[in-house]
Amino acid sequence: MATENIEKIANDYNAAYKNITKRVVICGGTGCIAGGSLKVYEAFQEEMKKRNIGFSLQITKGCHENYLSLSGCRGFCAQGPLVSVGDIFYTKVKPEDVAEIVEKTLLKGEVIDRLLYHNPVNNQKAKTVDEIPFYSKQKRILLHDCGRINPEDINEYIAHGGYAQAKRAYLEMTDEEVCKEMIASGLRGRGGGGFPTGKKWEFTRIEKGPKKYVICNADEGDPGAFMDRSVMEGNPNAVLEGMMIAARAIGADEGYIYVRMEYPLAIKRIRTAIAQAEKIGLLGENIFGSGKNFKINVMEGAGAFVCGEETALIASVEGKRGMPKVKPPFPSQSGLFGKPTVINNVETLATVAKVLEMGAEEFRKIGTLGSPGTKTFAVTGHIANTGLVEVPMGTTLRQVINDVAGGTTDVDGSVHPEHFKAAQIGGPSGGCLTTEHLDVPLDFDSLKSVGAMIGSGGLVVMNQKTCMVNVARFFLEFTKRESCGKCVPCREGTEQMLAMLTDIVEGRATLKTLENLEDLAKAVQKASLCALGKTAPNPVLSTLKHFKDEYIAHVVEKRCPAGVCKALAHYEIDPAKCKGCGMCKRACPVQAISGAVGKPHQIDSKKCIKCGSCKSTCKFGAVKVGA
Amino acid sequence: MTDRFETAAQILKDHQYDSAKLIPILQKVQDAFNYLPEDIMRFIANELEISPAKVFGVATFFAHFAITPKGKHILRVCNGTACHVKGSAVVINAVREKLKLKEGQDTTEDGMFTLECVSCLGACGLAPVMVVDEVVHGQITPQQAVELIDNVIKAEAEHGN
C-alpha cells in the first residue's frame, strides 16, 4: 500500500477545522497531569454536557464548534495545570474552576482575573502566552507546536505542514542530497556529544547495505532533564518524521525508538503516532510510492543510565546487558546486530524536518557559528519558573535564568536573583557554572572552554543555601550506582570517589583526602571506557575548582557553610525568638528538646538526629542550623 | 488459574522465541508475576536456548527488574536532581524510618510496602515528588509522606484486603 495523499489529509483537516470557533487546550504533559489536569479535562466534558453545549474531542468532518483537546507539555510546569481558551491563558486551574471558565470565558469571552499568570516582577497579570516573559523571551522552533497541537492526532501535525519534508526527502532528493543539506546546516547532536548529525549520516550512508538501522535514543537518563520526554509527549510525529528522513538519508528500512520505562505517557503517545502513521502508509512499505520501506519498533528501556551511551543502548536492544563497547568500530560501521546504524537523540531528530523546511542557510542564521539552531533546556531547582525552555544556542546563562526562567529563588519561593550560587549543566556528566560564568554563551564550544558541557540540556539552578560538596556527592552516588561495571576505572573509581566525598561530608576527611580525590578524578576521566566514566568526575572536578573553600571548610573546620551536611550540622534554638510554645518538642522524634512552657527551649545535641523536624515546625524561625 | 509456565510460554510465543527480545520478554514476565521468579527465568533460558547465567545477568543488570517479590503498595520517591536540591533525602529518610527499613532493605517484613528511590519522574515542577501506588503527590514534606503511609495502613486495616 502506498502512502495516502497527505495534502488531501491536510486540506480535509483544515476544512473541518473551519467549524471550530473556540478551542480549549488542556495541558496533558506529565507535570500537569501530576497536578491534576486530566480531572480538569473530565470536568470540562461534564460541565459542557450538563449545559448542553456541543463539543468535539476530535476534528472530523462536521464537528462541533467547540473543540476540547489535550496537548503535550507546554513547558511551564510550575504553573500547571495549564488551560487555554482561544488566546486566553490560565494557570493553576483546578476542576472547581471549570464551571466558571465555561460560563464566563467560553460562553461570554470574559477573562477570569484570578486564573491569569501573575508576573511577580512587575506585578502584572498576563492574559495571553505572549505577555509572559517565560514564553516571549524564548525562541520556540522545535517546541513551537508542543502544547498547541493535539499529539494524538496525526492529522493536525500534517495540517501544520508535517511529513511534507519527509515526502520531499523520499521523492525529490537523493540520499546524498539529504546528507549534504544536513551537513550544511551544521546541526549538532543534541544528546550531549555535539557530533555533527549530517556527518554521522554520511558515514552510515556510504557503508554497504542492504540492512541498516536508525535508532532514536530516548533513554533520557539525566536526573533533572525532561526535554526529550516533553517533545515525545507534545509532538511525537516530529520524531517519527525525523527518523523517516534519517532512514531515507542512510538507506535504512528499520528503526527503533528506545524509550526509558519511566516515561509511560511518552511511550503511549509514540505508539499512538506510529499506529496512525502506519494506518495512512507513512510507515510500512512503498512510502510515498518511492518503493522504499521503513518500519519503527518501540523498545522500552529497563532502567539503566548507561544505556544512553550508544553502544550500550545497542547491546540492550539486542537483548544483552547494557554495557558499552570499545569504539571503533563505530555504530555507523557496525551497530545494531552488526549492521550500519545511525543513533540520534530525540531532540536532534525532531529538529531534522525543521532544518529541511527552513533550509540549511536559514537554519544557520539561528544560534552561533559553531552551534547553529536552538537548544531546549529543562530548568529546575531553585528557580521561579521551573520548566522547559528553548533558546537560540549562544544565549547566556544569565538570560536563561533571569529573563526566561524568572530568577533564582529562596527556599520559600521568593525571587532573589542575587542569591544565585551555581547551575549544574549537563546532569551528572556536566559541570557547574558559577556567577563568573553568567555571561558565558550556552553553546557546545563556549561551555567546553570553561570545563562544562551542554549535555542533554538539564539545567539545575542552585541558590546560596546549597552545599556544593553535597551536590557533587549526590551526582557521584548516581554515577556509582549506574556504572555498568565493565571497566575498572569507572567501577572502582566512582566507588572510591563516593567514599571520599562521604568522608568529607561526614567530617572524617583531611586535606590529603582532597588531593587524593582530585588525582583519582583525573585518572577516572582519562582511563574509563565510555562517556559515563569519562564524565563522571566532572561534577567533582568542577566543584573542586570553583568551590574549593567549601571543601576546605568541610575538612579543616568540620563545618558545612550552607548548613546542609547533616553530620556537620548543629541545631540550636535562639532564646530571643523562642516563645516556648512546645511545638518543636512535640515534633522531635527522639525527645531531644526540653524546656518549660513559655520559656526558651533547648536542644540536646547528643540526642539530636538532625532530622530538621523542629526547624520545619517552628513558626517563629527560632531554630537555627549552625555549622 | 493458568499454569505459571503456560503464562511464560505464551509470552515467549508472543515474542517469537527470539533471544534478542529478552528484555521485552522479561518485562512481560515481571508484569505477570510482579517479579522474576527463578524457575521462570530458568525456563526462559531453556526455551530460548541461552544459558541461565545470561538471563540472570540481564535481570540483575537493569534497575526495573526485581528478583524478589515486591510489596503490595509501591512508594516511589523521586531523587532526581530537582527533587534532591529541594529536599527529597529528608523525605526518603522519614519513609525509611516510618517503615522500619534496614540498610539495603526496600520491602517491609510484612510485604506491605516497597520503597523505590527513582531518578527523575519528570515532574520537576512539583519537586519533591512521591508516588503512592501511581498517584503523584507533589511538594511533599516528611510529615506528609508519613501521613500518606498512615492513610494506606488505615485503608488496609478497614478493608482487610
Interface residues (C-beta under 8 A of the other chain):
Chain A: T30 G31 I33 A34 G35 C77 A78 Q79 G80 G221 D222 P223 G224 A225 F226 R229 M261 E262 Y263 M299 E300 G301 A302 G303 A304 F305 S316 V317 E318 G319 K320 R321 G322 F337 A378 T380 G381 H382 T386 G387 Q424 G427 G458 V460 M462 T466 V471 F474 F478 C484 P589 C611 G612 S613 S616
Chain B: D18 S19 A20 K21 L22 I23 P24 L26 Q27 K54 G57 V58 F61 F62 A63 H64 F65 N79 G80 T81 A82 H84 V85 K86 V90 N93 A94 E97 V118 S119 C120 L121 G122 A123 C124 G125 L126 A127 V129 V136 G138 T141 P142 Q143
